[in-house]
Amino acid sequence: MATIASPRSARCETPSLAPVSGFGPAVMALARRLEDRMIVLFDGIEARREAAAQRRLLGSFDDRRLADLGLSRSDVERF
């Protein structure tokens, strides 16, 4: 699985709109809005995956280690 650069920098790195520059301004604006929404979508997916990874990691800790962090087992299950 290929990793994707930070979605916020995706517009700078991808030549996505360059080949379609022959289209009118309305189409270009629509393409930019679509690109912005895709970036927001992928940011949300990335945030959920990171949160799930953190929950898995915290779930693997024993109660004593969680207590050292100021957490309990129910705190981990709530996240």
Residue pairs with C-beta under 8 A, 6 or more apart in sequence:
4 10
4 42
5 13
7 39
7 42
7 43
7 46
8 39
8 43
10 35
10 39
11 35
11 39
16 31
16 35
17 28
17 31
17 32
17 35
20 27
20 28
20 31
21 28
23 31
51 79
54 79
55 76
55 79
58 66
58 71
58 76
58 79
59 76
61 69
61 76
63 72
63 73
66 72
66 73
66 75
66 76
